[in-house]
Amino acid sequence: MAVSKLASAATSEKSCKILLGMRLLAFSATLSAAIVMGLNKQTKTFVVGKVGNTPINATFTAKFDHTPAFVFFVVANAMVSFHNLLMIALQIFGGKMEFTGSRLLSVAILDMLNVTLISAAANAAAFMAEVGKNGNKHARWEKICDRFATYCDHGAGALMAAFAGVILMLIISAASICRLVQSNKYCSTTAAPSVVP
């Protein structure tokens, strides 16, 4: 009996460290995606016409906030980063705070909501990035990535970080659900173990 308790405690401690590492990676991915996209801006000057031999120049700026999908992307990644930061702080500084029952359920629900939020934002931004790269002949939307290459490259980097965050949040959400199921299994037979998110 004592050996099984010791083994379950060691497994629980190891899974807590793995989950903490996953949350740190997800926090880094989503925060970097939000920062890179939030600072994404490129200004270029183009010749738009000529009067005689004198060229007429116009300066154009491509910014993330010109597209609502990119604004949603930045806000969603920032919110998921904040959620992971809060969970990391609770795990590190929460001490012996017990996460059982409704607390464990709320963590699992918040993790699932964050997966949905970041997935929606990353997919919306990917759609707009595809339009920026290839345009849309039917809607007569011109592509811009041939003119604003740096802007598009930074956006692609932010998208890669966000999709890495989506995968990590999916794994974290699955782990939260597994912990909730295990907690309920233990509650039905014995006292609930102490579980930290």
C-alpha positions as CSV (number, residue, x, y, z in Angstrom):
1,M,0.0,0.0,0.0
2,A,2.8,2.4,0.9
3,V,4.8,1.5,-2.2
4,S,1.7,2.2,-4.5
5,K,1.2,5.6,-2.8
6,L,4.9,6.4,-3.2
7,A,4.7,5.4,-6.9
8,S,1.6,7.4,-7.6
9,A,3.1,10.5,-5.9
10,A,6.3,10.2,-8.0
11,T,4.3,9.8,-11.2
12,S,2.1,12.8,-10.2
13,E,5.2,14.9,-9.5
14,K,6.8,13.9,-12.9
15,S,3.5,14.6,-14.8
16,C,3.3,18.0,-13.0
17,K,6.8,18.9,-14.2
18,I,6.1,17.7,-17.8
19,L,2.8,19.8,-17.8
20,L,4.7,22.8,-16.4
21,G,7.3,22.4,-19.2
22,M,4.5,22.2,-21.8
23,R,2.8,25.3,-20.4
24,L,6.1,27.2,-20.6
25,L,6.5,26.2,-24.2
26,A,2.9,27.1,-25.0
27,F,3.4,30.4,-23.2
28,S,6.5,31.1,-25.2
29,A,4.9,30.2,-28.6
30,T,1.7,32.2,-28.1
31,L,3.5,35.2,-26.6
32,S,6.1,35.3,-29.4
33,A,3.2,35.0,-32.0
34,A,1.4,37.9,-30.5
35,I,4.5,40.1,-30.3
36,V,5.8,39.3,-33.8
37,M,2.4,40.0,-35.3
38,G,1.7,43.0,-33.1
39,L,5.0,44.6,-34.2
40,N,4.6,43.6,-37.9
41,K,4.8,46.7,-40.1
42,Q,6.5,47.6,-43.3
43,T,6.5,50.9,-45.2
44,K,7.5,51.1,-48.9
45,T,7.5,53.8,-51.5
46,F,6.3,53.0,-55.0
47,V,6.1,54.9,-58.3
48,V,2.4,55.2,-59.1
49,G,2.7,57.3,-62.2
50,K,4.7,59.9,-64.2
51,V,4.1,63.5,-65.1
52,G,6.4,64.0,-68.1
53,N,9.7,62.5,-66.9
54,T,9.0,63.1,-63.2
55,P,7.8,60.0,-61.3
56,I,5.0,60.3,-58.8
57,N,5.8,58.4,-55.6
58,A,3.3,57.2,-53.0
59,T,4.2,55.7,-49.7
60,F,2.2,52.7,-48.4
61,T,2.3,51.0,-45.1
62,A,1.3,47.4,-44.3
63,K,0.3,46.9,-40.7
64,F,-1.3,44.1,-38.7
65,D,-4.2,46.3,-37.6
66,H,-5.3,46.9,-41.1
67,T,-6.9,43.4,-41.0
68,P,-9.4,42.4,-38.3
69,A,-8.3,38.8,-38.5
70,F,-4.7,39.8,-37.5
71,V,-6.1,42.0,-34.7
72,F,-8.1,39.0,-33.4
73,F,-4.9,36.9,-33.8
74,V,-2.9,39.2,-31.6
75,V,-5.6,39.5,-28.9
76,A,-6.3,35.7,-28.8
77,N,-2.6,34.8,-28.6
78,A,-2.1,37.4,-25.8
79,M,-5.1,36.0,-23.9
80,V,-3.8,32.4,-24.2
81,S,-0.4,33.6,-23.0
82,F,-2.0,35.2,-20.0
83,H,-3.9,32.0,-19.2
84,N,-0.7,29.9,-19.4
85,L,1.2,32.5,-17.3
86,L,-1.5,32.3,-14.6
87,M,-1.4,28.5,-14.6
88,I,2.4,28.5,-14.4
89,A,2.3,30.9,-11.5
90,L,-0.3,28.8,-9.7
91,Q,1.8,25.7,-10.2
92,I,5.0,27.3,-9.0
93,F,3.8,29.6,-6.2
94,G,0.5,27.8,-5.3
95,G,2.3,25.7,-2.7
96,K,0.1,22.9,-1.4
97,M,-3.1,24.3,-3.0
98,E,-5.2,21.3,-3.8
99,F,-6.7,21.2,-7.3
100,T,-9.6,18.7,-7.1
101,G,-13.2,18.6,-8.0
102,S,-14.5,21.9,-9.4
103,R,-11.1,23.5,-9.5
104,L,-9.7,20.8,-11.7
105,L,-12.8,20.9,-13.8
106,S,-12.5,24.7,-14.3
107,V,-8.8,24.3,-15.4
108,A,-9.8,21.6,-17.9
109,I,-12.7,23.9,-19.3
110,L,-10.4,26.9,-19.5
111,D,-7.8,24.9,-21.4
112,M,-10.4,23.7,-23.9
113,L,-11.7,27.2,-24.4
114,N,-8.1,28.4,-25.0
115,V,-7.5,25.7,-27.6
116,T,-10.7,26.8,-29.4
117,L,-9.7,30.5,-29.2
118,I,-6.2,30.1,-30.5
119,S,-7.2,27.7,-33.2
120,A,-9.9,30.1,-34.5
121,A,-7.4,33.0,-34.5
122,A,-4.6,31.1,-36.2
123,N,-7.0,29.8,-38.9
124,A,-8.5,33.2,-39.5
125,A,-5.0,34.7,-39.8
126,A,-3.9,31.8,-42.1
127,F,-6.8,32.6,-44.4
128,M,-5.9,36.3,-44.6
129,A,-2.2,35.3,-45.1
130,E,-3.2,33.1,-48.1
131,V,-5.1,36.0,-49.6
132,G,-2.1,38.2,-49.1
133,K,0.2,35.7,-50.7
134,N,-2.0,34.7,-53.7
135,G,-4.8,37.2,-53.9
136,N,-8.3,36.2,-55.0
137,K,-9.2,36.6,-58.7
138,H,-12.9,36.1,-58.2
139,A,-13.1,38.9,-55.6
140,R,-10.5,41.0,-57.5
141,W,-8.3,41.1,-54.4
142,E,-4.7,41.7,-55.3
143,K,-1.8,39.9,-53.6
144,I,0.5,42.0,-51.5
145,C,3.3,39.7,-50.6
146,D,5.2,40.4,-53.8
147,R,5.5,44.0,-52.7
148,F,5.7,43.6,-48.9
149,A,7.9,40.6,-48.5
150,T,9.2,41.4,-45.0
151,Y,5.7,42.0,-43.7
152,C,4.6,38.6,-45.1
153,D,7.7,36.8,-43.7
154,H,7.1,38.1,-40.2
155,G,3.4,37.1,-40.5
156,A,4.4,33.6,-41.5
157,G,6.7,33.3,-38.5
158,A,3.9,34.5,-36.2
159,L,1.6,31.9,-37.8
160,M,4.1,29.1,-37.3
161,A,4.5,30.0,-33.6
162,A,0.7,30.2,-33.2
163,F,0.2,26.7,-34.7
164,A,2.9,25.3,-32.4
165,G,0.9,26.9,-29.6
166,V,-2.3,25.2,-30.9
167,I,-0.6,21.8,-30.8
168,L,0.8,22.4,-27.3
169,M,-2.5,23.6,-26.0
170,L,-4.3,20.5,-27.5
171,I,-1.8,18.3,-25.6
172,I,-2.2,20.4,-22.4
173,S,-6.0,20.2,-22.7
174,A,-5.9,16.5,-23.1
175,A,-3.7,16.2,-20.1
176,S,-6.1,18.3,-18.1
177,I,-9.0,16.1,-19.1
178,C,-7.0,13.0,-18.2
179,R,-6.2,14.4,-14.8
180,L,-9.9,15.2,-14.2
181,V,-10.9,11.7,-15.2
182,Q,-8.2,10.2,-12.9
183,S,-9.3,12.4,-10.1
184,N,-12.9,11.3,-10.4
185,K,-11.8,7.6,-10.5
186,Y,-9.8,8.1,-7.3
187,C,-12.7,10.0,-5.7
188,S,-15.1,7.1,-6.2
189,T,-12.8,4.6,-4.4
190,T,-10.5,6.6,-2.1
191,A,-9.8,10.2,-1.0
192,A,-9.0,12.6,-3.8
193,P,-5.3,13.1,-4.4
194,S,-3.7,16.5,-4.5
195,V,-3.3,17.6,-8.1
196,V,-1.8,20.9,-9.3
197,P,-2.7,22.2,-12.8
